[in-house]
């Protein structure tokens, strides 16, 4: 049967070989708007929960926020700035106003403006929380982006190869390696890599952070070891997920139809089975990438990278409440944003989602 005839027959399957179920441009635009609106509502709920947990908890919030070295006069000043005598909903609305349009606060000798999104002021370091986070954000973003690219390449590639060579010795070896990788903590792999790769073999320098704008080559070279440490852990999880998703897709009726019409195995794997396995990978990537902005504590501490995770550890250690709140808010923002982007990418990969 000719290739044209095969494509004609396959176009009768929804979403395979044809444009059926795309929902049109208007439908896709509406889908994106709905996801953005849902993300905005989720962020609002997160802000309410975070504010209530941290600022309505039992105890002297003003004393905790100001720090143990503050005098009674300074504690009272913080209490006035946080408006702790006002009802809780009034204080939250003021906090929300700072996130949306900024906030003016007293320094004792004058008034300064905290631009939106204003996450508050660290009274222990006498700095705006937003500025502190923005100074650390490039480090964590560099770590997360580079590791994500590597774990997708290694994990998805290994999963595809395992599904393609299922039942063979190579597939069993790959799955055993991925299982070992899933069970190994990141600090163990990181320490081993530093001892062997940096210390004994001296193939890579010990990790340090160089700004991308200063020297892109040195930026990547110095972060390669942290990227590998994170990627080897995450790639194991993605390999197993990709393999199971692809094996499930390869057992579907439409794949058997492709084989019956003479479509090659490589084409089935690359164009159809892999596409069916993309959805769970996208969802997992969004969750892992978003969580990386608050969960890279071990990696940044182990490799001495001055990112958000390391700053969060310091803020918790010295009980710098505004910084802790700001870090949690930023982590929640990136998790929600990453999942919203994942929903859109899911719809691009399978336009039938737009109609659901």
Helices and strands as residue ranges (DSSP letters): H 3-10, H 24-55, H 61-66, H 72-82, H 88-101, E 103-106, E 111-114, E 121-122, E 127-128, H 129-164, H 169-183, H 186-193, I 194-200, H 216-250, H 253-260, H 265-267, I 268-273, H 274-295, H 297-303, H 308-317, H 321-349, G 351-355
